[in-house]
Amino acid sequence: MRTLMVGFLALLLLGGAQDAQAQKMVIGQGFLNTNGLPLWIAQDQGFFKKHGLDVELTLIRGGGRVMAGLISGEMRFVSAALSQVVGPVAQGADPVLILAFVKKLPYLFMAASHIRNPDDLKGRKIGVATFGGAAYVASHIVLRQFGLDAKRDQITLIQIGTEPERVTALIGGSIDAAMLASEMARRVPTPPFRAMVDLRTSTIPWLHTGLITTRSFLKANPRTAEAAVRALLESLAFIFDPKNKEAVKQSIAKQLKLDKPQEIEDAYKDGLDHLATNPTPSPEAGATLLKLMAELEINKEASRLKAQDLMDSSIVEKLEREGVLENLRRR
């Protein structure tokens, strides 16, 4: 009996290892800004490997494209905006957000010099990453705040790509305004350009970006999903620990291709400001997103969905009970 029990336990342990290492994990990233810090640090500091995952990080420009890669099975996990989950779920697909990275709107609405007031946006062009993405939704939030309507006021939202492309388009004059993360907004010369709205101060309950997988993969590979979440929670704790500042800045400089010390320092501060100290997905934020997307007619199907259709906090809640999040809180 003792021999059988030892053998049974060995098989359980081996099964757990195989579950996490059965295939190379490709994690797609649909943006290029410091919202991706948890992924970069988990890779650079070996946290994925520590938890038995062989990860390849892949940048795919635009949340819609990266979500398509997830749904097709090309990638097992992606980091994208929660807004990108809404459309596929409404159409019957099963993407689900399992860990929150950013729980605020980390954007500045940057405009060219000829946009002196909100009315000057009428008939103009706003650059976004993809239709239905976070920058797209945020742009509609700003327009509503200004009392404008994209259809009525003939404001065209143009799908351009990730923030470096939007910066180039804004400076080059092919668009009149763009929603940019703060570290990217600094690349736009002011003057002549200026920030019309700073959404970082918004009190709207929000969940911006996080780790997304599919419900089918989550059900079939629970240990793999838990290993990924454990690695990223360790990454967040590392980022928030002041003694790791230089290592974090090195990852930022490498990923964003920065070489000026002040730019790297500013991006580091932005990353710490954006990232969530409580990475549990928020049902309130999910409900707010669905309400806005329905009201703004970004996705009419959003009105029939609930927050729990978009997110699953079971892994984070399990690790919370185990005390894993305590290390993050101490930082």
VOFITOR-168945 format. One line per field, with one value per residue (C-alpha): residue number from 1; residue in three letters; chain; x, y, z. Coordinates in Angstrom, 1 decimal, always signed. Example, Ala and Ser with C-alpha at 12.3 -4.5 7.8 and 13.67 -1.06 7.14 Angstrom:
! VOFITOR-168945
bator	1 | 2
torvex	ALA | SER
fike	A | A
px	+12.3 | +13.7
py	-4.5 | -1.1
pz	+7.8 | +7.1
END
This chain:
! VOFITOR-168945
bator	1 | 2 | 3 | 4 | 5 | 6 | 7 | 8 | 9 | 10 | 11 | 12 | 13 | 14 | 15 | 16 | 17 | 18 | 19 | 20 | 21 | 22 | 23 | 24 | 25 | 26 | 27 | 28 | 29 | 30 | 31 | 32 | 33 | 34 | 35 | 36 | 37 | 38 | 39 | 40 | 41 | 42 | 43 | 44 | 45 | 46 | 47 | 48 | 49 | 50 | 51 | 52 | 53 | 54 | 55 | 56 | 57 | 58 | 59 | 60 | 61 | 62 | 63 | 64 | 65 | 66 | 67 | 68 | 69 | 70 | 71 | 72 | 73 | 74 | 75 | 76 | 77 | 78 | 79 | 80 | 81 | 82 | 83 | 84 | 85 | 86 | 87 | 88 | 89 | 90 | 91 | 92 | 93 | 94 | 95 | 96 | 97 | 98 | 99 | 100 | 101 | 102 | 103 | 104 | 105 | 106 | 107 | 108 | 109 | 110 | 111 | 112 | 113 | 114 | 115 | 116 | 117 | 118 | 119 | 120 | 121 | 122 | 123 | 124 | 125 | 126 | 127 | 128 | 129 | 130 | 131 | 132 | 133 | 134 | 135 | 136 | 137 | 138 | 139 | 140 | 141 | 142 | 143 | 144 | 145 | 146 | 147 | 148 | 149 | 150 | 151 | 152 | 153 | 154 | 155 | 156 | 157 | 158 | 159 | 160 | 161 | 162 | 163 | 164 | 165 | 166 | 167 | 168 | 169 | 170 | 171 | 172 | 173 | 174 | 175 | 176 | 177 | 178 | 179 | 180 | 181 | 182 | 183 | 184 | 185 | 186 | 187 | 188 | 189 | 190 | 191 | 192 | 193 | 194 | 195 | 196 | 197 | 198 | 199 | 200 | 201 | 202 | 203 | 204 | 205 | 206 | 207 | 208 | 209 | 210 | 211 | 212 | 213 | 214 | 215 | 216 | 217 | 218 | 219 | 220 | 221 | 222 | 223 | 224 | 225 | 226 | 227 | 228 | 229 | 230 | 231 | 232 | 233 | 234 | 235 | 236 | 237 | 238 | 239 | 240 | 241 | 242 | 243 | 244 | 245 | 246 | 247 | 248 | 249 | 250 | 251 | 252 | 253 | 254 | 255 | 256 | 257 | 258 | 259 | 260 | 261 | 262 | 263 | 264 | 265 | 266 | 267 | 268 | 269 | 270 | 271 | 272 | 273 | 274 | 275 | 276 | 277 | 278 | 279 | 280 | 281 | 282 | 283 | 284 | 285 | 286 | 287 | 288 | 289 | 290 | 291 | 292 | 293 | 294 | 295 | 296 | 297 | 298 | 299 | 300 | 301 | 302 | 303 | 304 | 305 | 306 | 307 | 308 | 309 | 310 | 311 | 312 | 313 | 314 | 315 | 316 | 317 | 318 | 319 | 320 | 321 | 322 | 323 | 324 | 325 | 326 | 327 | 328 | 329 | 330 | 331
torvex	MET | ARG | THR | LEU | MET | VAL | GLY | PHE | LEU | ALA | LEU | LEU | LEU | LEU | GLY | GLY | ALA | GLN | ASP | ALA | GLN | ALA | GLN | LYS | MET | VAL | ILE | GLY | GLN | GLY | PHE | LEU | ASN | THR | ASN | GLY | LEU | PRO | LEU | TRP | ILE | ALA | GLN | ASP | GLN | GLY | PHE | PHE | LYS | LYS | HIS | GLY | LEU | ASP | VAL | GLU | LEU | THR | LEU | ILE | ARG | GLY | GLY | GLY | ARG | VAL | MET | ALA | GLY | LEU | ILE | SER | GLY | GLU | MET | ARG | PHE | VAL | SER | ALA | ALA | LEU | SER | GLN | VAL | VAL | GLY | PRO | VAL | ALA | GLN | GLY | ALA | ASP | PRO | VAL | LEU | ILE | LEU | ALA | PHE | VAL | LYS | LYS | LEU | PRO | TYR | LEU | PHE | MET | ALA | ALA | SER | HIS | ILE | ARG | ASN | PRO | ASP | ASP | LEU | LYS | GLY | ARG | LYS | ILE | GLY | VAL | ALA | THR | PHE | GLY | GLY | ALA | ALA | TYR | VAL | ALA | SER | HIS | ILE | VAL | LEU | ARG | GLN | PHE | GLY | LEU | ASP | ALA | LYS | ARG | ASP | GLN | ILE | THR | LEU | ILE | GLN | ILE | GLY | THR | GLU | PRO | GLU | ARG | VAL | THR | ALA | LEU | ILE | GLY | GLY | SER | ILE | ASP | ALA | ALA | MET | LEU | ALA | SER | GLU | MET | ALA | ARG | ARG | VAL | PRO | THR | PRO | PRO | PHE | ARG | ALA | MET | VAL | ASP | LEU | ARG | THR | SER | THR | ILE | PRO | TRP | LEU | HIS | THR | GLY | LEU | ILE | THR | THR | ARG | SER | PHE | LEU | LYS | ALA | ASN | PRO | ARG | THR | ALA | GLU | ALA | ALA | VAL | ARG | ALA | LEU | LEU | GLU | SER | LEU | ALA | PHE | ILE | PHE | ASP | PRO | LYS | ASN | LYS | GLU | ALA | VAL | LYS | GLN | SER | ILE | ALA | LYS | GLN | LEU | LYS | LEU | ASP | LYS | PRO | GLN | GLU | ILE | GLU | ASP | ALA | TYR | LYS | ASP | GLY | LEU | ASP | HIS | LEU | ALA | THR | ASN | PRO | THR | PRO | SER | PRO | GLU | ALA | GLY | ALA | THR | LEU | LEU | LYS | LEU | MET | ALA | GLU | LEU | GLU | ILE | ASN | LYS | GLU | ALA | SER | ARG | LEU | LYS | ALA | GLN | ASP | LEU | MET | ASP | SER | SER | ILE | VAL | GLU | LYS | LEU | GLU | ARG | GLU | GLY | VAL | LEU | GLU | ASN | LEU | ARG | ARG | ARG
fike	A | A | A | A | A | A | A | A | A | A | A | A | A | A | A | A | A | A | A | A | A | A | A | A | A | A | A | A | A | A | A | A | A | A | A | A | A | A | A | A | A | A | A | A | A | A | A | A | A | A | A | A | A | A | A | A | A | A | A | A | A | A | A | A | A | A | A | A | A | A | A | A | A | A | A | A | A | A | A | A | A | A | A | A | A | A | A | A | A | A | A | A | A | A | A | A | A | A | A | A | A | A | A | A | A | A | A | A | A | A | A | A | A | A | A | A | A | A | A | A | A | A | A | A | A | A | A | A | A | A | A | A | A | A | A | A | A | A | A | A | A | A | A | A | A | A | A | A | A | A | A | A | A | A | A | A | A | A | A | A | A | A | A | A | A | A | A | A | A | A | A | A | A | A | A | A | A | A | A | A | A | A | A | A | A | A | A | A | A | A | A | A | A | A | A | A | A | A | A | A | A | A | A | A | A | A | A | A | A | A | A | A | A | A | A | A | A | A | A | A | A | A | A | A | A | A | A | A | A | A | A | A | A | A | A | A | A | A | A | A | A | A | A | A | A | A | A | A | A | A | A | A | A | A | A | A | A | A | A | A | A | A | A | A | A | A | A | A | A | A | A | A | A | A | A | A | A | A | A | A | A | A | A | A | A | A | A | A | A | A | A | A | A | A | A | A | A | A | A | A | A | A | A | A | A | A | A | A | A | A | A | A | A | A | A | A | A | A | A | A | A | A | A | A | A | A | A | A | A | A | A
px	+0.0 | +2.8 | +4.5 | +1.2 | +0.6 | +4.1 | +3.6 | +0.3 | +1.7 | +4.6 | +2.1 | +0.2 | +3.4 | +4.5 | +1.1 | +1.2 | +4.6 | +3.5 | +0.4 | +2.6 | +5.3 | +3.3 | +3.7 | +5.5 | +3.3 | +2.9 | +1.6 | +0.4 | +0.6 | -1.7 | +0.0 | +3.4 | +3.5 | +4.2 | +0.9 | +2.9 | +5.4 | +4.2 | +4.8 | +8.3 | +9.5 | +8.1 | +10.1 | +13.3 | +13.5 | +12.7 | +9.3 | +7.6 | +10.4 | +10.3 | +6.7 | +7.3 | +6.3 | +8.3 | +7.0 | +7.5 | +6.2 | +4.8 | +3.8 | +0.8 | -0.2 | -3.8 | -6.1 | -8.4 | -5.6 | -4.2 | -7.6 | -8.1 | -4.8 | -6.1 | -9.5 | -7.8 | -5.6 | -2.4 | -1.8 | -2.8 | -2.8 | -2.9 | -2.7 | -5.3 | -8.0 | -11.2 | -13.2 | -11.7 | -13.4 | -16.9 | -17.3 | -16.0 | -18.1 | -21.2 | -20.5 | -20.3 | -16.5 | -15.1 | -12.3 | -12.1 | -10.0 | -8.4 | -6.0 | -6.1 | -3.0 | -4.4 | -7.6 | -7.8 | -7.9 | -4.2 | -4.7 | -4.2 | -6.2 | -3.6 | -4.6 | -2.9 | -2.5 | -5.5 | -7.8 | -8.3 | -11.6 | -13.9 | -16.0 | -12.8 | -13.0 | -16.1 | -15.3 | -11.8 | -9.9 | -9.0 | -6.5 | -7.2 | -5.6 | -8.6 | -12.3 | -13.8 | -10.5 | -9.6 | -8.5 | -11.6 | -13.9 | -11.9 | -12.2 | -16.0 | -15.9 | -14.1 | -16.4 | -19.4 | -17.7 | -17.4 | -21.0 | -20.0 | -21.2 | -19.0 | -21.8 | -23.7 | -20.5 | -18.8 | -15.8 | -13.9 | -12.2 | -9.4 | -7.8 | -4.1 | -2.4 | -0.4 | +0.7 | +4.0 | +2.0 | -0.5 | +2.3 | +3.8 | +0.4 | -0.4 | +2.9 | +2.7 | -0.7 | -2.7 | -4.9 | -6.0 | -6.1 | -5.2 | -5.6 | -2.1 | -0.7 | +1.3 | +4.7 | +3.8 | +2.2 | +5.6 | +6.9 | +4.6 | +6.1 | +4.1 | +3.6 | +2.3 | +0.4 | -1.5 | -3.4 | -7.1 | -8.1 | -6.2 | -8.3 | -5.9 | -7.9 | -11.2 | -13.3 | -15.1 | -14.8 | -12.6 | -10.6 | -8.2 | -5.8 | -5.1 | -4.3 | -6.9 | -7.3 | -10.2 | -12.7 | -12.0 | -8.3 | -8.8 | -11.0 | -8.6 | -5.4 | -6.1 | -2.5 | -1.0 | -3.4 | -2.6 | +1.2 | +0.9 | -1.1 | +1.4 | +4.3 | +2.6 | +1.7 | +5.4 | +6.3 | +3.9 | +5.5 | +8.9 | +7.9 | +6.5 | +9.6 | +11.8 | +15.0 | +14.2 | +13.9 | +17.0 | +16.1 | +12.5 | +13.9 | +16.2 | +13.2 | +11.3 | +14.2 | +14.6 | +11.0 | +10.2 | +13.6 | +14.4 | +17.9 | +17.4 | +17.6 | +14.7 | +12.4 | +13.2 | +12.6 | +9.2 | +8.1 | +9.0 | +6.9 | +4.0 | +4.2 | +4.0 | +1.1 | -0.9 | -0.4 | -3.0 | -2.0 | -5.2 | -5.1 | -8.5 | -10.9 | -13.6 | -17.3 | -18.2 | -15.7 | -16.9 | -20.5 | -19.4 | -17.7 | -20.7 | -23.1 | -20.9 | -20.4 | -24.1 | -25.0 | -22.4 | -23.5 | -20.0 | -21.4 | -25.2 | -24.9 | -23.1 | -26.5 | -27.3 | -24.0 | -23.0 | -19.6 | -19.2 | -19.4 | -16.1 | -14.0 | -13.2 | -11.5 | -11.4 | -7.6 | -6.8 | -9.3 | -7.7 | -4.3 | -5.7 | -6.8 | -3.4 | -1.8 | +0.0 | -1.2 | +0.1 | +3.6 | +2.2 | +0.5 | +3.7 | +5.4
py	+0.0 | +2.4 | +1.7 | +2.3 | +5.5 | +6.8 | +5.9 | +7.7 | +10.9 | +10.8 | +10.6 | +13.5 | +15.6 | +14.5 | +15.3 | +18.8 | +19.4 | +18.0 | +20.2 | +23.3 | +22.2 | +20.2 | +22.8 | +26.1 | +28.9 | +31.8 | +34.9 | +37.7 | +41.3 | +43.7 | +47.0 | +48.5 | +50.5 | +50.0 | +48.2 | +45.2 | +45.4 | +42.3 | +40.2 | +41.8 | +41.3 | +37.7 | +36.9 | +38.9 | +37.7 | +34.1 | +33.9 | +32.0 | +29.4 | +29.3 | +28.2 | +25.6 | +27.6 | +28.0 | +31.3 | +33.3 | +36.8 | +38.0 | +41.6 | +41.7 | +45.3 | +45.8 | +44.1 | +42.8 | +40.9 | +39.5 | +38.3 | +36.6 | +34.7 | +33.6 | +32.4 | +30.5 | +28.6 | +30.1 | +31.6 | +30.3 | +33.6 | +37.2 | +40.6 | +43.0 | +45.4 | +43.9 | +45.8 | +43.4 | +40.4 | +41.8 | +41.3 | +37.7 | +36.7 | +38.3 | +36.2 | +33.0 | +32.6 | +32.0 | +34.4 | +35.3 | +37.7 | +36.0 | +38.6 | +42.4 | +44.5 | +48.0 | +49.1 | +52.7 | +54.6 | +55.3 | +57.8 | +61.4 | +62.7 | +64.5 | +67.0 | +69.0 | +72.8 | +73.5 | +71.8 | +74.7 | +73.6 | +70.6 | +72.0 | +72.0 | +68.2 | +68.2 | +66.7 | +65.6 | +62.3 | +60.5 | +57.7 | +54.5 | +51.0 | +48.9 | +49.3 | +48.2 | +48.4 | +50.4 | +53.6 | +53.4 | +53.2 | +55.9 | +58.2 | +57.9 | +58.6 | +61.9 | +62.8 | +62.3 | +64.4 | +67.2 | +66.9 | +65.5 | +62.5 | +60.8 | +60.1 | +63.4 | +65.5 | +63.5 | +62.6 | +59.7 | +57.2 | +55.6 | +52.3 | +53.0 | +50.5 | +50.6 | +53.8 | +54.3 | +54.3 | +56.8 | +59.1 | +59.1 | +59.7 | +62.6 | +64.3 | +63.7 | +65.3 | +62.4 | +62.5 | +65.4 | +63.7 | +60.4 | +58.6 | +57.8 | +56.3 | +58.9 | +57.6 | +57.7 | +61.1 | +62.5 | +61.7 | +64.3 | +67.8 | +70.2 | +72.8 | +72.6 | +69.6 | +69.5 | +67.2 | +68.1 | +65.5 | +63.4 | +60.3 | +59.1 | +61.2 | +59.7 | +58.1 | +55.7 | +52.1 | +50.5 | +47.4 | +48.3 | +45.4 | +42.0 | +38.4 | +36.7 | +33.0 | +31.0 | +29.2 | +25.9 | +26.2 | +27.2 | +24.1 | +21.7 | +23.2 | +24.6 | +24.1 | +25.9 | +28.9 | +29.0 | +28.8 | +31.8 | +33.8 | +32.9 | +34.0 | +37.3 | +38.0 | +37.5 | +39.8 | +42.5 | +42.2 | +42.5 | +45.7 | +47.4 | +46.6 | +49.8 | +47.8 | +46.3 | +49.8 | +49.5 | +46.0 | +47.2 | +50.3 | +48.0 | +46.0 | +49.2 | +50.6 | +47.4 | +47.0 | +50.6 | +51.3 | +54.2 | +55.5 | +58.8 | +58.5 | +60.9 | +59.1 | +55.8 | +57.3 | +58.8 | +55.5 | +53.7 | +56.1 | +55.8 | +52.0 | +52.1 | +54.5 | +52.5 | +48.9 | +47.5 | +46.7 | +44.6 | +42.4 | +40.7 | +41.3 | +43.7 | +42.9 | +46.5 | +47.6 | +44.9 | +46.1 | +49.7 | +48.8 | +46.8 | +49.7 | +52.2 | +50.1 | +49.6 | +53.2 | +54.5 | +51.9 | +50.5 | +47.0 | +46.8 | +43.1 | +44.4 | +45.1 | +41.4 | +40.4 | +40.4 | +41.1 | +37.4 | +36.6 | +38.5 | +37.5 | +34.7 | +35.6 | +32.1 | +31.6 | +35.0 | +34.3 | +30.9 | +32.4 | +35.1 | +32.5 | +30.9 | +34.3 | +34.7 | +38.2 | +39.3 | +39.6 | +42.0 | +44.1 | +44.4 | +46.0
pz	+0.0 | +0.9 | -2.5 | -4.3 | -2.5 | -3.2 | -6.9 | -7.0 | -5.4 | -7.9 | -10.8 | -9.4 | -9.2 | -12.6 | -14.1 | -12.6 | -14.2 | -17.6 | -17.5 | -17.3 | -19.7 | -22.2 | -24.9 | -25.4 | -24.1 | -26.5 | -24.8 | -27.2 | -26.3 | -28.2 | -27.1 | -26.6 | -23.3 | -19.6 | -19.2 | -20.3 | -17.5 | -15.6 | -18.8 | -19.4 | -15.9 | -15.6 | -18.7 | -17.9 | -14.2 | -15.0 | -13.1 | -15.9 | -15.9 | -12.1 | -12.3 | -15.0 | -18.1 | -21.3 | -22.6 | -25.8 | -25.7 | -29.1 | -29.9 | -32.2 | -33.1 | -32.0 | -29.5 | -32.1 | -33.9 | -30.7 | -29.6 | -33.0 | -32.3 | -28.9 | -30.2 | -33.1 | -30.6 | -31.9 | -28.5 | -25.1 | -23.3 | -24.3 | -22.7 | -24.1 | -23.0 | -21.4 | -24.1 | -26.6 | -24.9 | -25.4 | -29.1 | -29.2 | -26.2 | -27.8 | -30.9 | -29.0 | -28.4 | -24.9 | -24.1 | -20.4 | -18.3 | -15.3 | -13.9 | -13.9 | -14.7 | -15.0 | -13.4 | -14.5 | -17.8 | -18.4 | -21.3 | -22.3 | -25.2 | -27.3 | -30.0 | -32.7 | -32.4 | -34.7 | -32.2 | -29.8 | -28.3 | -28.5 | -31.4 | -33.5 | -33.4 | -35.6 | -39.0 | -37.8 | -37.4 | -34.2 | -34.2 | -32.3 | -32.2 | -33.3 | -33.4 | -30.1 | -28.3 | -25.1 | -27.0 | -29.1 | -26.1 | -24.3 | -27.3 | -27.2 | -23.5 | -24.2 | -27.0 | -24.8 | -22.1 | -24.7 | -25.7 | -29.1 | -31.1 | -33.7 | -36.1 | -35.8 | -35.8 | -38.5 | -36.4 | -37.9 | -35.6 | -37.7 | -36.9 | -37.0 | -34.7 | -31.4 | -29.8 | -31.7 | -34.9 | -33.4 | -32.3 | -35.8 | -37.4 | -35.0 | -35.6 | -39.3 | -39.5 | -40.9 | -37.8 | -35.6 | -32.2 | -30.5 | -27.2 | -25.9 | -22.7 | -20.8 | -21.6 | -25.3 | -25.0 | -23.8 | -27.3 | -28.8 | -28.7 | -26.5 | -27.9 | -30.6 | -29.5 | -26.2 | -23.8 | -23.9 | -21.3 | -18.7 | -18.2 | -15.5 | -13.0 | -14.0 | -11.2 | -13.6 | -12.3 | -14.9 | -15.9 | -18.7 | -19.4 | -18.0 | -18.7 | -21.0 | -22.0 | -23.1 | -20.9 | -22.7 | -22.2 | -18.5 | -17.9 | -19.7 | -18.3 | -14.8 | -13.5 | -16.5 | -16.0 | -12.3 | -13.0 | -15.3 | -12.7 | -10.0 | -12.2 | -13.0 | -9.3 | -8.4 | -11.3 | -9.9 | -6.4 | -8.0 | -9.9 | -6.8 | -4.6 | -4.7 | -4.5 | -8.0 | -9.6 | -11.8 | -13.1 | -13.9 | -15.7 | -17.8 | -19.0 | -19.8 | -21.8 | -23.8 | -24.6 | -25.4 | -27.0 | -24.8 | -24.2 | -22.4 | -18.6 | -18.0 | -20.4 | -18.8 | -15.3 | -16.4 | -18.0 | -14.7 | -12.7 | -15.2 | -14.9 | -11.1 | -11.3 | -13.8 | -12.4 | -10.1 | -6.5 | -6.3 | -9.5 | -8.8 | -11.8 | -10.8 | -11.6 | -11.1 | -13.7 | -16.1 | -15.7 | -16.3 | -19.5 | -20.8 | -20.0 | -21.8 | -24.9 | -25.1 | -24.5 | -27.0 | -29.5 | -29.8 | -29.4 | -29.1 | -27.9 | -24.8 | -23.1 | -22.9 | -21.3 | -17.6 | -16.1 | -15.2 | -18.9 | -19.4 | -16.4 | -14.0 | -10.7 | -9.3 | -9.6 | -8.0 | -5.2 | -4.6 | -4.3 | -2.1 | +0.3 | +0.2 | +1.1 | -2.2 | -2.6 | +0.7 | -0.8 | -3.3 | -0.7 | +1.4 | -1.6
END
